[in-house]
Amino acid sequence: MGAYYDEVEIEDMVWDEEKRVYHYPCPCGDRFEISRKQLKNYEDIATCPSCSLIIRVVYDPLDFEDEPSDDEEEGASAGSDSEESEDESEEETFEDALEHLTISDEKPQAIAVAA
């Protein structure tokens, strides 16, 4: 695309925590928006939801390489407590199993099971 309204540096944009997007004022009265997920995926076009204007966002993609995307952050804030506790309990169980592990020289015995 070659018909950008403008090129704007990411530093000139404002982070909206509620909508989880960077935004910049549009001449139509609305604002251009772009998410961290888009930036992480090397997308540099911010769109205005009210008109057809677009801007090119100038940024360093490496700055967003290690950041979690919007979806990951929302999922982490919504259900991370239960997921983390499950992960932690599994790790704790694994550690406990290793602590109680004993190795003996006895040969395994066959156990008869009624059918």
C-alpha positions as CSV (number, residue, x, y, z in Angstrom):
1,M,0.0,0.0,0.0
2,G,1.4,3.4,-0.9
3,A,-1.5,5.7,0.0
4,Y,-0.8,6.4,3.7
5,Y,-2.3,9.5,5.2
6,D,0.8,9.9,7.3
7,E,3.7,8.0,8.9
8,V,3.7,8.1,12.7
9,E,6.3,6.9,15.2
10,I,5.1,4.5,17.9
11,E,6.4,6.9,20.5
12,D,3.9,9.5,19.3
13,M,0.9,7.1,19.8
14,V,-0.9,6.6,23.1
15,W,-1.5,3.1,24.7
16,D,-5.2,2.6,25.6
17,E,-5.2,0.0,28.4
18,E,-9.0,-0.5,28.2
19,K,-9.1,-1.3,24.4
20,R,-5.6,-2.7,24.5
21,V,-4.5,-0.7,21.4
22,Y,-2.2,2.1,20.5
23,H,-4.1,5.1,19.1
24,Y,-3.4,8.3,17.3
25,P,-5.9,11.1,16.4
26,C,-7.6,10.9,12.9
27,P,-8.7,14.1,11.1
28,C,-12.3,12.6,10.9
29,G,-12.5,12.9,14.7
30,D,-12.0,9.3,15.5
31,R,-8.6,7.7,16.0
32,F,-6.2,5.3,14.2
33,E,-5.7,2.0,16.1
34,I,-3.2,-0.8,16.1
35,S,-2.7,-3.6,18.6
36,R,0.5,-5.1,20.0
37,K,-0.4,-8.4,18.3
38,Q,-0.4,-6.6,15.0
39,L,2.9,-5.0,15.8
40,K,4.4,-8.3,16.9
41,N,3.3,-9.8,13.6
42,Y,5.2,-7.1,11.7
43,E,2.0,-5.3,10.7
44,D,2.6,-1.6,10.5
45,I,-0.7,-0.2,9.3
46,A,-3.0,1.5,11.8
47,T,-6.6,1.9,10.6
48,C,-9.4,4.3,11.5
49,P,-12.6,2.5,12.3
50,S,-14.7,5.5,11.1
51,C,-13.1,6.4,7.7
52,S,-10.9,4.9,5.1
53,L,-7.6,6.7,6.1
54,I,-4.7,4.6,7.2
55,I,-1.3,5.5,8.7
56,R,2.0,3.7,8.7
57,V,3.4,3.1,12.2
58,V,7.2,3.5,12.4
59,Y,8.5,1.2,15.1
60,D,11.2,-1.4,15.9
61,P,9.6,-4.9,15.6
62,L,12.2,-6.3,17.9
63,D,10.7,-4.2,20.7
64,F,7.5,-6.3,20.5
65,E,9.1,-9.7,19.8
66,D,9.1,-10.9,23.5
67,E,5.9,-9.2,24.5
68,P,2.8,-11.3,24.9
69,S,0.1,-10.6,22.5
70,D,-3.2,-9.0,23.5
71,D,-5.0,-12.4,23.6
72,E,-2.3,-14.0,25.8
73,E,-2.5,-11.0,28.2
74,E,-6.3,-11.2,28.4
75,G,-6.2,-14.9,29.0
76,A,-3.4,-14.5,31.5
77,S,-5.4,-12.0,33.5
78,A,-8.7,-13.8,33.3
79,G,-7.7,-17.4,34.0
80,S,-4.1,-17.5,34.9
81,D,-4.7,-18.1,38.6
82,S,-6.3,-21.4,38.0
83,E,-3.9,-22.4,35.3
84,E,-0.9,-21.4,37.3
85,S,-2.1,-23.3,40.4
86,E,-2.6,-26.4,38.3
87,D,0.9,-26.1,36.8
88,E,2.4,-25.4,40.2
89,S,0.6,-28.4,41.8
90,E,1.7,-30.7,39.0
91,E,5.3,-29.5,39.6
92,E,5.0,-29.9,43.3
93,T,3.6,-33.4,42.8
94,F,6.4,-34.3,40.5
95,E,9.0,-33.1,43.0
96,D,7.3,-35.0,45.9
97,A,7.3,-38.2,43.8
98,L,11.1,-37.9,43.2
99,E,11.7,-37.3,46.9
100,H,9.9,-40.5,47.8
101,L,11.3,-42.6,45.0
102,T,13.2,-45.6,46.1
103,I,15.1,-48.1,44.0
104,S,15.5,-51.6,45.3
105,D,17.3,-54.7,44.1
106,E,14.3,-56.9,44.5
107,K,12.9,-58.5,41.4
108,P,9.3,-57.6,40.5
109,Q,6.7,-60.1,41.5
110,A,3.8,-61.3,39.4
111,I,0.3,-60.6,40.8
112,A,-2.6,-62.7,39.8
113,V,-5.8,-60.9,38.8
114,A,-9.2,-62.6,38.7
115,A,-11.0,-62.1,35.4
